[in-house]
């Protein structure tokens, strides 16, 4: 009887393990997506994958098809820089990669491109291996040294990448952020939040809203867009530009409605779209609107003389 009980328990544990691991085994063995599986396991177990680390930084100078992948290095060929922040690719079989690349290649104008990715999928809160500095501070310092050499900088991101646009807003002229993630409970659900709390820094859960609020305030101050009246010619000059922090939201998505409630209450140019899911860029692309949305933001900062048309 005891042996029978033990056998049943072993079978139950084996069956449960197989069910849990079957999606992972499917993508790793059947579809050959080892990097996707390694991406998810690295987040849960805390180890780093060199193949993913090489995707952290990809800089393309205007006219070049070969990227610079050494973090912090770049070769400036324009006065305008487009920076994309990759999302977390939370779906099974996915991993963070250069996002919006095909879309950016359809834009008009001369610009350099930088594709950033967070291998740890930690809201850009963890630096590369061997760096003791806080992740947000490290990214801001490294990225800031590059952005400082450009007249115009546009940030682009979706989901976690959109949140990064707000976290590092003081470094850009404008941004195009699609459905920023602000509420982890709405984004992951209660069970996955418990897992995420074990692998992500506490500030991602406790300080994200305040950090974004402070970053947007700093961006407003840099562009002379505070609520107080302008007191100098320099402030008036700054206010004459079309620099904006564009935030595009899915108005019919319950999840993104929760995120929107935690966004900074000032400094954002919010645009609602009748999309019912979190994948707003895909929704816009299917309707032929994604390129024009990003092109609008690029044109506005690249030519500050553009003014809004009267209603």
Residue, then its C-alpha position, 0 to 999 in steps of 0.5 A: x500500500x505504501x509503495x502504491x501511494x509513493x508511485x501515485x505521488x511520483x506519477x502526479x509530480x512527473x505529470x505536473x512537471x511535464x505539463x509545466x515544462x511542455x511549452x518550454x520543451x515545445x519551443x526549445x525542441x520542436x521550434x528550436x527557439x533556444x534563445x527564447x527559452x533561455x530568455x525566460x529562464x534567465x529572468x527567473x533564475x537570475x543568470x545572464x545569457x551572452x547572446x542576449x547581452x549582445x542585443x542590449x545596444x544596437x546603433x545604426x548610423x544613417x546610411x549604415x546597415x552594420x550595427x555598433x553593438x558595444x554599449x556606449x559606442x556610436x558613430x554620429x551621421x545626423x543631428x537627429x537620433x531615434x531611440x527605441x526601447x524594447x518591451x519585455x516579450x512576455x509571451x511564451x517563446x518570445x524574447x526582447x529584440x530590436x523593436x520598430x526597426x522595419x517601421x523606422x526604415x520607412x520614415x522620411x528624413x536623415x537620422x541615426x538609430x539606436x535600439x536598446x533592449x533589457x535582457x533581464x526584462x526588469x523595466x531597465x532597472x538592472x545594469x549589465x553584468x559587472x556593473x554595480x551602479x543602479x540600472x536606471x542611473x546607469x542607463x541614463x548616464x550611458x544614454x545621456x552621453x550619446x543623446x547630448x551630441x544630438x540636436x533632436x532625440x525621439x524616444x519610441x517604445x511599447x509596453x515596458x519600452x513605453x515606460x522606459x520612454x517616461x523613465x528617461x524622458x529628460x534625455x529626449x526632445x519628444x517621445x512616442x510611447x504606446x501603452x506604458x506599463x504602470x500597474x503590474x497587477x493589471x499587466x501580469x495578474x496576481x500570481x505572476x506578480x508574486x513571481x516578479x517581486x522575487x526577481x525584480x528590484x523593489x523600486x519597480x513596484x514601489x517607486x515607478x509612478x513617482x519616478x515617471x512623475x519626476x522625470x516628466x516634470x524634469x522634462x517640462x522644466x528643460x523645455x520651459x513647459x512648466x505651469x508657471x508663466x515664462x519669465x525669460x526669452x529663453x523660456x518663450x523660445x523653448x515653448x515655441x517648439x513642438x516637443x511633446x511626450x506623446x502617449x498613445x493608449x488603447x481606450x477599449x483595453x481594460x488592462x491599459x485603462x488601469x495603466x492610464x490611471x497611474x500615468x503622470x497627470x501633466x506634461x503628456x500629450x495623450x492620444x486614445x485609439x479604439x483598440x481593445x488590447x495591449x498590442x497597440x503598435x500592431x493594431x496601428x500597423x494593420x491599419x497603416x497608421x503606425x508610420x505616420x504616428x511616428x513620422x509626426x513626432x519626428x517632423x515636429x522636433x526636426x523642424x521646430x518652425x512647424x506650428x499647429x494648424x488652427x481648428 
